[in-house]
């Protein structure tokens, strides 16, 4: 089995600096999507948010999630798909010959699902406003594709409904893109989209805000770096987004879920890194 390439090494100073910045930063303000909000009112709403999910990879491990979905057919029991690496981040591995049990062999999946804190599952329900943030590292070997490649999605467990919201790696000709999408809406429109290339081989910050429901409001920010002061690479928001709880709950998923029907040059052995997961509810 070929070894996957390691992530770019990070100096101890850089790691500690980014962790310190994350500690003092906050996810996208819950009031940011409300037009006419004063700075004071937006700050008050953000302060009122309750931090509910903040897993520590070194102590929580994979118990931070409801479960892992990878090699569900058991074809490669020797492979490590989702691991804690370096004590401070999660590594999601995928190989080009992996196949999921769905889709008749046309797709592959290495994903975590759900948010668990202290043994309790957190559930995003209709009418609630949630902020999710995390840092992510995408290597050169993780390509945008002409078919679907989701690196984040939300679904409803009761009926396996969705995906409702996705973060995709796309391709149009030679241009690769990072796309936040209202996937369940007609035409799966972009909430925000930007060139993928400048965001590779470094830690970047992703921030979501969801007001869950059949006519949800969704905000997205990608920062080219870590911490609340990192420059914004792209941001956007959308109303009337299909994101119902289906009398159950909306569950986020992270990892790599992609079609293998894209160009073979885009389906490589690769990985994706995550750290500093945070989820708050208003």
N, C-alpha and C positions, 0 to 999 in steps of 0.2 A: 504494500500500500504506500503510495507516494505521500511524503510528508507535506503538509500545508505550509506555506511561507509564514514566518513570524511577522507580527506587526512591527512597524518602525520603532526602534528603541526610543524610550522617553527618559530624559534625565530625571534624577530625583528632584531637582529644583523645579523642573517644569511640571511634574506630577503634583508636587506639593502646592505649587502656585495655582494650578487649575483647581485643585481641591479646595483651596482657601477661597478662591473666587466663587466657586459654586456654593460654598457655605454661606457667604454673605449675600449671594444673589437670590432672586425669587423667580418662579415661573412667570409667564405672561400674566399681567394683572387681570383679574376676573372682570374688572370694569372696562377693559380696553375696548371691548366690542360695542360699548354703549355710547352712542353719539351724544356730544354735549356734556359728558361727564367732566366735572372739575377735577384737577389733580388731587384735591383733598378727598373727594368722594371716591375716586378710583383707589387711592391709597387705603381708605377705610375698608373698602370691599376686599382688597388684597389681604389686609391685616386680619380680616375676619375669617379668611379661609383657614380650614383646619388641615394641617399636614397629616395624612393618614398612612401613606406608604413611603417608606424610605429604607429599603433593604440594604443590608451590609453584605456584600458577596462573601466576605471571609467568614462570617458567622451564620448568615441565613442560607447561603448556598442556593440550591435549586428550590428550597422551601419558600422562596420569595414568590413563586409562581404556583398556579393551580396544577400545572402539568407541563410536560414537554412532548411535542409531536415531532418525531424524527424516526426514520427507518422503521415505520410502523409495521412493515412486512417482515422484519427481522432478517433482512438479507445480509447485513454487515454488523454482526454483534460485536466485532472487535473495534469498531470505530467509536470515538468519543465525539458526540455531536454538540452538546452544550456543556461547557465546563467553566469553573471559576479559574481565572488566570491572573497571576501576579497578586492575588489577594484583594484586588480592588475593582476588577471588572469581569464581565461575562464574555466568553468567546463562543460564537455560534459557527460551527464548521459545516460545510457541505461539499460533497464530491460530485463530479460531473456524471458519474454513473448511478447516483442515488435516484430512486423512484418512489413516489408516494403510492399508497394503496388506492387513492382516488384518481379519477381521470383516465383510467385505462392505460397508464404508463406515459402520459404526456406531461407530467409535472414532478417536482421534487419539493421537499419541505424540511426545514429545520427551524422550528418555532417554539417559543414559550407562550403560554396562555394564562391570562388572569393576573391578579395582584393579591398577594397574601401577606398580611402583617400580623405577627404574633399568633399565627395559626388561624386567623380569621380572614375569609375571602371578602374583598371589597367589591361592591357592586354599584355600577353607574346606572341610575334609574331615571325615568321620565321626570322632567321638571328640575332635575339637579344640575348644578354647574360645577364642573370639574376642571382642574388644571393638571396636565401631565407634562413633565419635563424629563429629559435624559440627555446624556452625552453619547456620541456615536462616532465610531472610527470605521471608515470604508476604504479598503485597500484598492490598489490598481486592478487587481484580479476580479473584483466585483463589478460587473459591467451593467450598464443599461441595456435593455433588450427590446426587440420589436414586439414580442408578446408580453404577457404580464410578468413583472417581478415586483412583489410586495415585500417591503421590509418593515411594515407596520400595517395592521388592519384591526378593525373592530367588528365583532360578530355577536349574535345572540345565541347562547348555548341551548335554549329550550328547543329551537328549531333549526339550529346551525344556519340561521339566517345571515345574510350579508355575503361579502363584506360591505359594510356601510361607509366607513372612512378608510382610506388607504394612504400610505406613503410609498410611492413607486419609483423604480429606476427605469426610465424609458429610453428609447432610441428613435431618432428620426434621421435616417442616413448616417452620417458620421457624428452627429450631435447626440450626446447622452444628457439626460435630464433627471433632476430630482423633482417629483410631482406630488403634492398633497392634493387628494382628490375626494370629491363627494361621490363615491363609487356607486352607491345605490340610486342616485338621481339619474334621470334620463340623460344619456350621453356621457355619464361619469365625468362631469366637468372638473377642471382644475380649480382648487381653492388658491393655490400658489404654485409657481413652477420656476425653476432656474437651471442654469448650466451645472452639470454634475462635476465637471473636471476640477474646478477650484476647491471643491469640498473634500477631495480624496486625501488619503494618507495623513490625516490630522484629526484630532478630536474636535468635533463640532457639537453645537447644542441645538436640540429640537424642543420646541414648546408648543403644546396644544391647549386649547380651551374648548370644552364641549358644554353646551346646554342641551341636554339629551331630550329627544322627543321626535314625533313624526314631522315636526317643522323645527328642527334643531338649528342652533346657531353654533358655528365652528370657526375658531381662529387658529392660525398656524404661523409660527416663526421659525426660521432656520438661521442660526448665528454661525458665522465663519470663525469659530474659536469657542472658548469656554468662558463661563461667567456671564453675568448680566450685562457687562460692559462690552462684550464681544460684538463686532460689527454685524449688522443684520444682512444676511445674504439674500433673503426673500421673506416676505410676509404677505398674508392675505386673510380675508374672512368671508364668510358666506352665510346667509340666512336661508330658511326653508329647505334645510338639508334633511334627508331621510335618515334618521338615526333613532328609531323607536326601541324601547326596551322589550317589546313583544310580551308584556306582562311577566318579564323575567329580568334581564339586565344586559347592558352593553359590556362586552368583555374585550379588552385590548389584547393584541398578540404582537410579539416582536420576533424578528428573525428573518430568514430568507425563504420565501415561497414563490417559486417561479416555474413558468412553462419551459420545457426543454425543446419546444418547437421553434425557438428563435435560432439564429445562426449559431452553428457549433462553436465558432470563435468567441462567442459571448457566454457560453456555458462552460465555465472552468471550475476546477477545484478552488475554493475560496473560503472566506470567513467574514464575519461581521462582529464588531465589539461594541458593548454597551456598558455604561457605568452611571453612577449618580442618578438612579431612578428616583423620581419624586411624584407623588400624586396628592392633590389637595382638593377638598370639597368646600364650596361656599357655605 
